[in-house]
Amino acid sequence: MRIIKDSFIYLIGELFAKSLPFLMLPYLTRKLGPEGFGELSYYLTILSLLTIFISLSQDGAVTRYFYFYGKRALNTVVKAGYLFNISVSFILLLICWWFKAEIMAYVVLATMFQSFVNVQLSLRQCQKQPLKYIIIQIILSFTNVLFTIFALEYFNQELVAYRILAIVFANLITFLIASLVLGDLFRDIYRFTWLRLRLSLLYIISFGGGLILHQSSFFIKGQLDRIIIYQKYSNTDLGLYSAGVQIAAILPIILMALNKAIIPYYYQGLKEGTLNIEKIKKYTLYTVPVCVVPAIIGFMLPESFYLWFLGEEYNGSKYYAVIYLIGYGANLPYLILVNYFFYNGKNLIISNMNFISAIVYLMFLYIFSLWGVEYIPYSLILSNMVLIFLMWRVVKDGK
């Protein structure tokens, strides 16, 4: 019953929080147009790339630390991660200043504060505080929408830059509220020492460093296609493509909301022995037919619905939305399998399997990009099938 209750809170709260930016999609597509929306998608892709190296999976490191070591010195681990975050971001900002890359500097700042917020969310999740988790999400969504609308209505030029700057301020305000009002970042009952800070920093680097390949593989499969389209096709093509992807992106939001609610009990079940490999395999098989249901629903919706939602200039976005719903649907069995490896600290195995999947993706991405932009989404579907097959084999062997 507790799992159902928390899952309901996470799902409803997360959907409400994420629905605000999602409902802002028609505003952005019309305000920026296909070309401007394509340019924005490109910079947000760069943001995702920088997250790998600035964040270094700190949210995952905090969650694992909590379950293996408890609350003792947890704040020191968080502070060490933030120190690493600030150091890397400062170096990148110097590079942006040297090359006079103003928009890229905004992207770096947005990435830095987004990582701060993600760690705060991770703290609420592992301590089973779904209400605080959702409050932070809602604050982030509201500030994101409000700052964006204010910026795009007040300014008439360089709208893409102001949209990214709005993300910076939204992440900053949310972090301050989460850490100072809803949290206790600067109140630690354990005495601060440089030794503890150094050990915590080594823990963050060792944990996140082992996942760089894993995160890079996800970036390749989830974002690299937009960079390829940006280089080989027009911004308009990228805009139509990205609009369809954004519609389909509601599915992984739902899946991740369910996953965040289940993880504490998933880990607890593994720890107590009530969840074993046989049950994990069984649950994975149950989810396979469910993967295609969202795509069927998306296909049944008429093209006029997509044009009504995005704007008349976005004819063809339905196609990308439906194909991506199939690709994103594969996240369901993947999450059931990958949580087992995360709990057991098998980060290298995760990285290797995702790396193989990413190689498969790159191979098909290259081939399909030569055929046409409409073939590119199939790269994700094929690579996800390979990834699930690999994970199933490893779990089946009990490794």
C-alpha positions, 0 to 999 in steps of 0.5 A, a space after each residue: 500500500 505504501 508503494 501504491 501511495 508513494 507511486 500515486 504521489 510521484 506520478 500525479 505530482 510529477 505529471 503536474 510539474 512536467 505538464 507546465 513546460 509541456 503545455 508551454 510547448 505550443 507557445 514556444 513552437 509558435 513564438 520561435 517558429 520551426 527554425 528558432 525551435 530547432 536552434 533551441 533544441 540544438 543548445 539544449 542538446 549541448 546542455 545535456 552533453 555538458 551535464 555528463 561532465 559537470 554533474 558526474 552523476 551526483 544524484 545517483 552517487 547521493 542515492 547509493 551513499 544513503 542506502 549503503 552508509 545512511 545519513 552520516 556525513 551525507 551533507 559532506 558528500 553533497 557539498 563535495 559534489 557541488 564543489 566539483 560542479 562549480 570547479 568544472 563550470 568555472 573552467 567552462 565559463 572561462 573558455 566561453 569568455 575566451 571565445 566570446 560564446 555568450 549563449 554557451 555561457 548561459 548553457 553552462 550556468 543552466 547545466 550547473 544549477 540544474 545539477 544542483 537541483 537534481 541532487 536536491 531531488 535525489 535527497 528527497 527521493 532516497 529519504 522517501 519524501 515524495 511531497 517535498 520532491 514534488 514541491 521542488 518539481 512544481 517550483 521549478 516548473 512554475 519559475 521556468 514557465 514564468 521566466 520564459 514567458 516574461 523574457 520572450 514577451 519583453 524582448 523581440 530579438 535573440 529569443 533563443 538566448 533569453 529562453 536559455 537565460 530563463 532556464 538559468 534563473 529558474 534552476 537557481 531560484 529552485 535550488 535556493 528554495 530547495 536547499 535553504 527553505 526545504 532542506 538543511 544543506 548548511 546545517 550538519 551535525 557532523 563536524 566538517 573536516 578537510 579529510 571528510 571533504 576529500 574522501 567525499 570528493 573521491 567517492 563522487 569522482 569514482 562513482 560518477 567517473 565509472 558512469 561517464 561511458 554510461 551517460 555518454 551512451 545515453 547522450 549518443 542515443 538520446 541527443 546526438 541525432 539532433 546535432 547530426 540533423 543540425 549539421 546536415 539538414 536545415 533548422 526547420 527540419 530540426 524544428 519539426 523533428 524536435 517538436 515530435 520528439 517533445 510530444 513523445 517525451 511525455 512518456 519517459 516522464 511518466 516512466 521515470 516518475 513511476 521508477 522514482 517511486 518504486 526504486 526505494 522499495 525495489 532496493 529494499 526488496 533486493 536487500 531483504 531478499 523478497 525480490 530476486 532475479 526470477 521475479 525481475 525477469 518475470 516483471 520484465 516480460 510483462 512490460 514488453 507488450 505494454 511498450 507499443 501501447 503509447 505509440 498505438 494511441 499516438 498513431 490513432 490521433 489525427 494529424 490535425 490534433 498535432 497541428 492544433 497543438 504545435 501550430 500549422 507550420 509543424 506538419 509532419 511532426 506526428 510521424 516523429 512523435 509516433 516513432 519515438 513513442 515506440 523507442 521511449 516505450 522500451 525504457 519500461 523493461 530497461 528500467 526494471 533490469 537496470 535498477 538491479 545493476 545499479 543496486 549492486 554497484 555494477 556500473 561497469 557492466 551497465 556502461 559496457 552494455 550501454 556502450 555496445 548499444 550506443 555503437 549499434 545506434 551510431 552505426 544505424 544513425 550514420 546509415 539512416 542519416 544518409 537516407 533521410 531525416 525521416 529514417 533517423 528515429 529508427 536508430 533508437 528503436 533498434 539500439 534499445 532492442 539490443 540493449 534490453 537483450 543484453 541486459 536480459 542475458 546478463 540478469 538471466 545468468 545471475 551476473 
